[in-house]
Amino acid sequence: MASDFFEPGRHGDADAENGVTDFAVNVQPGPPEFVRAALAARLGDLAAYPTPADTERAVSLIADRHRRRPAEVLLLDGAAEGFELLARLAPAHIALIEPSFTEPERVLRATGARISRVVGEWPWRLDTAQVPDDADLVILGNPTNPTSVLHTREQIVALCRPGRLVVVDEAFADLTRDAGTGEREPQSLADALPAGVVVIRSVTKTFGLAGLRVGYLLAAPEVIARLVAGRRHWPLGTLALTGLAECVGPRGDRYADRLAGRIAADRDHLLALLTAAGIELCVEPAAPYVLIRVDDGLGMKAALRERGFGVRSCANFTGLGPDHLRIAVRSAEDSSALVAAMAQIAADRLLTVPGGL
Ligand SMILES: Cc1ncc(COP(=O)(O)O)c(C=O)c1O
């Protein structure tokens, strides 16, 4: 039903039915072999509760990776759990920088806090003046899903105020690179962690582990203490702790580095194809997905589905509409097939529109 596309709880996985070439979900194929092997090696341990040693190992590898103290690391049952835990801070006024991932709003509505949607104008650069002064919790994505916009560290830090926490969802940061220098994670705040900033990170996208549910958060120890007050014991299972340690350790880091390079090349290919086909790209993308705008986006999506391609409708993102579609960066071959299908659909439309050429 077309109306489903506007439902806030709808995610890309709903657009990636079996049998379609999936451009809708931003999870990489995986997990890589070294992660699989590490997980398989722990199956025999599942009769026992997760051990403190497993937690400490994951925490210490994350701390090393970001040059933080272990006390600044909180392991999560998926980055998505981080948004849920924010409710324990009892915020009074939450500002959501839009367009952005829909889950923070969905889970934080239950707090009863006032929520302001700060809807930026294209090309969605951060504007501190738009954020209500009394917002004590500000949430944004960097790079942002689904626009693929990458804000600068300076723009984000400018949002900080006494009495306010700025939460940066860096779920896709590990695949970002500076287009000129190739430097990885050029705008991530995970290593600097300025006062008043909380960084939420995912490994499920890059390592193809969405089903494992694992992620982490970096914050000041006193913020972490408030986030975990009343949290259950054993929030992450043994396999989640094991998988996380592999992803954030040196081998995982090298893997993410190689993948970031490959995705940058595949994205360049996709952009060249879209440009040649005359398809409107919304902004220069920084993440492993691109946002486009087409006339009758839902019609285009349905026509692509008939040809075996799944793309993400952005109809349910605040500040976007049914003509916005998000396309995951895939192999050059798959991208060529997708864009050829889009061009064909657009050409067929011209023939069927009365007065079309
Ligand atoms: C921007 C963004 N943040 C966080 C998440 C949640 O990630 P995880 O699978 O680690 O819970 C997603 C998943 O779609 C996402 O797109």
The ligand as a MOL file (V3000), in Angstrom:
LIG
                    3D

  0  0  0     0  0            999 V3000
M  V30 BEGIN CTAB
M  V30 COUNTS 16 16 0 0 0
M  V30 BEGIN ATOM
M  V30 1 C 21.7720 6.2550 10.7820 0
M  V30 2 C 21.5830 4.9900 11.5440 0
M  V30 3 N 21.9330 4.9470 12.8370 0
M  V30 4 C 21.8100 3.8250 13.5720 0
M  V30 5 C 21.2760 2.6910 13.0170 0
M  V30 6 C 21.1440 1.4660 13.8730 0
M  V30 7 O 22.2680 0.6620 13.7120 0
M  V30 8 P 22.4230 -0.7100 14.5140 0
M  V30 9 O 22.1580 -1.8070 13.5540 0
M  V30 10 O 23.8440 -0.7170 15.0020 0
M  V30 11 O 21.4410 -0.6850 15.6370 0
M  V30 12 C 20.8770 2.6850 11.6900 0
M  V30 13 C 20.2660 1.4850 11.0810 0
M  V30 14 O 19.5940 1.5320 10.0770 0
M  V30 15 C 21.0480 3.8630 10.9280 0
M  V30 16 O 20.7030 3.9120 9.6400 0
M  V30 END ATOM
M  V30 BEGIN BOND
M  V30 1 1 1 2
M  V30 2 1 2 3
M  V30 3 2 2 15
M  V30 4 2 3 4
M  V30 5 1 4 5
M  V30 6 1 5 6
M  V30 7 2 5 12
M  V30 8 1 6 7
M  V30 9 1 7 8
M  V30 10 2 8 9
M  V30 11 1 8 10
M  V30 12 1 8 11
M  V30 13 1 12 13
M  V30 14 1 12 15
M  V30 15 2 13 14
M  V30 16 1 15 16
M  V30 END BOND
M  V30 END CTAB
M  END
